Amino acid sequence: MQYLKQALREATSPTNIKRDLALMNRFQRVYLVIIMAVTIWAFVYTDDYSSSGWASLITGLVLAFYLIMLASGRLTNFFWGLLTNGIWLLMSIHNHLVGDILNQGFFFVMQFVGMVAWYKQLAQQQDSSQMQAKRIGRKMMGCLVAGAVVVYGVVLAVAKTAHGNQVYLDSSQLPLGMLAQILATYGYLSQWVVWLLVDAVGLLLWWNQIQAGGSGALGMFVLMIVKTFNAFYGMYLWSKTTEYWD
C-alpha cells in the first residue's frame, strides 16, 4: 500500500506530467498533433454529437498522450491510462461488447499494479525517468500464453450467455489484453508484439461495429489505427533500451 501511494503520487503529479510532456522530441510532438487531428476529423466526419460521440472524441484526445508516454517509458503514462480506460469502458458498455467491457475493466485495475511495478524498477535504475525494457524467457511466456487460452474459453462462455456482439472475436480481447498488460506492467519488450494482436482484433471489431451502425464506432476504429501505429513505434523505442535478462 505504501508503494502504491508513492507510485500514484509520482504518476499523477502535475510537475512530473509537465516534465514528461516537455521532454517529448519533435517527432513525438508532431505525432501528437496528427493523432489529435485525426481524432477530431473522425468526430466531425461522423457528425455524431451524442454522448457516445463525445466520449469517443475525448478518449482519442486523452489516448494520444497515453500512447506517447507509454512508448517513451514514462511513469506518467498511468495517469493518462486511467483516464483512457475509464472512458473506453463506458463506450464498450454502451455498445454491449462484453469482452471489451471485461478487457477495459482489467486494464483499469492493472494501471495501479503497473504504477507500483514501474515505480520500483525506476527506483533501481541509474536513469530513473525512463523504463529499460527486458526480454522474457520462453518458459514464462509459455505459461502466460496457456493462461490466456484458458481465459479465452471462460470469456467466450460468459459472452455467449450474455448474448454479446461478435462473441468469438470480442472474447479474444480480454486474454490478449491481459497478456499484453502483464508484459507491459513488468517492462517486457514482447508486450508490443501482443499489443499488435490486440489492435488487429480491435480493428476488426470496430469495423464490424461501423457496418452495424454502432454509435461512435468510427471514432473508435480510428483510435485502433493510431494504436496499431503506436505499437510499432513503441517496439522501436523499447528495443533500443532492452536489457538482456528475464
N, C-alpha and C positions, 0 to 999 in steps of 0.2 A: 504493500500500500504506500510505503514511503517513496519507493521508486516511481510509482505511478503518479503521485502528486508532483514530484520533481520533473518527471518527463512531461506531464501535462502542462506544467508551468512554462517549461522551455519551449514546447511545441506551439503554444498559443500566445507566447509573449509578443506583444506588438513590436518591441525592439528587435527581436530575432526575426520576425516576419519581414520588417522593413529592411533589415540587414541582408537577408537572403534574396529579397527582390532586387536590392541594389547590386548584388553580386552576379546577376544574370548577364551573360555576354550578349553581344549584338545579335547573334543568330537567335538566341532564346527570346530576345525582345521582339524581333520580327516574327518569330514563330508564335508568340503570344498574341500579337496583333492579328495574325492570319486566323488563328483559332477563333478568336472573338468575332472577327469579321464574318467568317463562315457561319458561325452560330447565329449571329444577328440576321444574316441573309436568309437562313433556313426559317427563322421565326417570321420574318416579313413575307417570304415567299408563300408559306402555308396559309398566311392570313388567319391564323388560329389564335385568337386573343382570349381563349378560355383559360381557366385556371391551370389546365394541363399544359397549354401552350406556353404560358408564362413560366411555369415550373421547368419546362424543357429549356427555355432560354436561360433562366438563372443557373440551372445545372450546368449548361455548357460554359457559361462565363466563369463559374467557380472551378469547373473541371480543368479549364485552361491553366490556372495557377497550380492546381494539384498535380497535373501531369508533369509540368516542368520541374516542380520541386522534387517530385518522386524520382524522375530521371536524373536529377542533379544530386540525389542522395542527401537531401536536406531534411532535418528533423521536422521542420515546419510543414512538410507535406501532409502530416497527420491532421493539422488544423483544417486545411483545405479538404482533406479526405473525409473528415466528419461531416462537413457541410454538404459535400457532393453526395455521399452515400445516404444521408438523411433525406435529401430532396429526391434522389433517384428511387429510394424506397417508396415514396409516395406515388411516383409515376408508375411503378410496377404494380402497386396495389390498384390504381385506377384502371390499368389495362388488364387486370386479372391474370398476371403472369406469375403463377405460384412459384415456379423455380427461381425466377428472378427476385421475388419477394424474399425467399429464404437466402438467396445469394447476397442481396444488399444488406439484409439483417446481419448476416455473418460478417460481411465486410465492416459494418459499423462497429461491431464488438471488437473485431481484430485491430481496429485503429488504435485502441487502447493498449492491446497486447504489443503491437508494433512499436508504439511510443516507448514502452519500457525496454524492449529488446534493443532498439536503436540507441536509446539513451545510454544503456550500459556499454554497448560496443563503442560508441563515440567517445565515451569517457576513457576507454582503454587505448584509443588511437593517438598517435602523435598529432595528426591533423584531426581535431575534434569537430570540425564543421561539416565534413562530408564523409558519408559511409564508404568503406572499402569492401568491395564485393568478394564473396567466397565461392568456391566450387564445391558442389555437393558430391558425396560418394555414391556409387551405384547401389549399394545395399539400402541406404536411407531413401534414395529416390524410388527404388522398387517398392519399399514399404508404403511410401506416400501414394504411389500410383494405385497400389492394391486397395488402399483405404478409399481412394477416390471412386474406384469401381463399385465398392460396397455402398458408398453414399449415393451414387447414381441410382442404384436399384431402389434404395429407400425413397429418394425424392420422386422417382418415377411413379412409385406406388401411391404416394401422397397426392401427386399431381393428378393422377387418374381418378382418385377418389373425390378430389375437389373439383373435377371437371374443368381443369385449367386449359388454356390455349396452347397449341403446339407442344404437347407434353413431352415427346421424345427429345426434341431439340431443346426446349426450355429446361428440362430436367438436368441437362448436362452443364448448365450454367453454374450451379452450386458446387459440384465436385471439382470442376476445373478451377472455379474461382477460389475454392478453399485451398487447392494445391498451390495455385499461384500466390495467394496471400500468405500462406505459411512460408513459402520460399522467400517472398519479399520481406516478411517480418524478421527473418534471421539473416537477411543480406546475401542470399544466393543468386548468382548470375543467371542460373537456369530459369528463374522466375519469368524472364522476358519471353522465353520460348512458349511457356504455358499461357502467358498473357496474350500472345498471338492467337492461340487456340480459342481462348475466351472471346477475343474480339471477333474472330471468324464466326463463331456461333452467334454472337450478338448482332453481327451484320445480317445474317440470315434471318434471325428472329425479328428484328425491327423492320427489315424489308418486307417480310410477310405481313407484319402489322400495318405497314403502309398500304399494301394491297387490300387489306381488310378494312381500311379506313380508320385505323386506330388514332385516337386523339393524341397529338404531339409526337406521333411516330417518326415523321420526317426529321424533326429536330434530334431525336434520339439516334436515328440512323446516321446523321451527320457526326454526332458525338462518337459513334463507334468507328467511323472512318478516321477521325482525329486520334482516337485511342490506338488504332492499328499502327498509324504512322509513329506515334509516340513509343510504341513497344520496340520498333526498330531503332529509334533514337536512343532509348534507354539502354538497349542492349549494347549499342556502340559506346556510350559513355561508361557504363559499368565494366565493360570488357577491358577498359584502359586502367581500371583500378583494382582488378581482381587479384586477390591473394590466393595462392595455390595450396589451400588447406581446407579440410572439411569442418 
